[in-house]
Amino acid sequence: AAGVIQSPRHLIKEKRETATLKCYPIPRHDTVYWYQQGPGQDPQFLISFYEKMQSDKGSIPDRFSAQQFSDYHSELNMSSLELGDSALYFCASSSQVRETQYFGPGTRLLVL
Amino acid sequence: SQQGEEDPQALSIQEGENATMNCSYKTSINNLQWYRQNSGRGLVHLILIRSNEREKHSGRLRVTLDTSKKSSSLLITASRAADTASYFCATDANNNAGNMLTFGGGTRLMVKP
């Protein structure tokens, strides 16, 4: 069965650079979520989209923005990167609100 | 503050034994989901239990939910070395517009062969 696809899987950036993470949800899933997991920490919710509209917003810095496109894929844009942004970034998708969220393999971002 | 907190933080057992992990949360929920994560890897969905359900089974997994105590437990029976991982509970709270998940602290399970 198709899973959530994230790209790239690994990313190394310098401080103050920008990064774009991509997420391709499971086919026919209309809801996408972004989570950030720092080293040794729990995943923290950043933002979600339902039918291309933002549905929930968590602890997402103002330096970050995201959107969901007409084909339901989503992109997380991160600017003015800081050392503390180094983390695993997960995308998840679900077929409806309040249903099981299936997570992608994550993008490991390292900011030097 | 954390919506969900897990207990114990770490658990070490022998292969074949049962492992029980507990999760507590603070607000009323729509559902609670359990996930497994191998070190530095993705989150694998195990079970979703809704607020009107009390118990659910999936293979060697048994999940209970007590909404009066705002707690849930995950039981893994006849554990295997391959069950070694971190286990997280995540709650979908009633006051969410969408269904953002709030994760607990996770239990690191080690199953010794």
HADDOCK unambig.tbl for C-alpha pairs under 7 A between the chains (distance, minus, plus):
assign (segid A and resid 42 and name CA) (segid B and resid 103 and name CA) 6.18 0.50 0.50
assign (segid A and resid 42 and name CA) (segid B and resid 104 and name CA) 6.74 0.50 0.50
assign (segid A and resid 42 and name CA) (segid B and resid 105 and name CA) 5.87 0.50 0.50
assign (segid A and resid 43 and name CA) (segid B and resid 103 and name CA) 6.34 0.50 0.50
assign (segid A and resid 45 and name CA) (segid B and resid 100 and name CA) 6.55 0.50 0.50
assign (segid A and resid 45 and name CA) (segid B and resid 101 and name CA) 6.76 0.50 0.50
assign (segid A and resid 55 and name CA) (segid B and resid 97 and name CA) 6.63 0.50 0.50
assign (segid A and resid 55 and name CA) (segid B and resid 98 and name CA) 5.53 0.50 0.50
assign (segid A and resid 56 and name CA) (segid B and resid 97 and name CA) 6.32 0.50 0.50
assign (segid A and resid 56 and name CA) (segid B and resid 98 and name CA) 5.59 0.50 0.50
assign (segid A and resid 56 and name CA) (segid B and resid 100 and name CA) 6.88 0.50 0.50
assign (segid A and resid 97 and name CA) (segid B and resid 98 and name CA) 6.18 0.50 0.50
assign (segid A and resid 97 and name CA) (segid B and resid 99 and name CA) 5.96 0.50 0.50
assign (segid A and resid 98 and name CA) (segid B and resid 99 and name CA) 5.24 0.50 0.50
assign (segid A and resid 100 and name CA) (segid B and resid 48 and name CA) 6.59 0.50 0.50
assign (segid A and resid 102 and name CA) (segid B and resid 45 and name CA) 6.47 0.50 0.50
assign (segid A and resid 103 and name CA) (segid B and resid 42 and name CA) 6.78 0.50 0.50
assign (segid A and resid 103 and name CA) (segid B and resid 43 and name CA) 5.83 0.50 0.50
assign (segid A and resid 103 and name CA) (segid B and resid 44 and name CA) 6.86 0.50 0.50
assign (segid A and resid 104 and name CA) (segid B and resid 42 and name CA) 6.32 0.50 0.50
assign (segid A and resid 105 and name CA) (segid B and resid 41 and name CA) 6.44 0.50 0.50
assign (segid A and resid 105 and name CA) (segid B and resid 42 and name CA) 4.39 0.50 0.50
assign (segid A and resid 106 and name CA) (segid B and resid 42 and name CA) 6.02 0.50 0.50
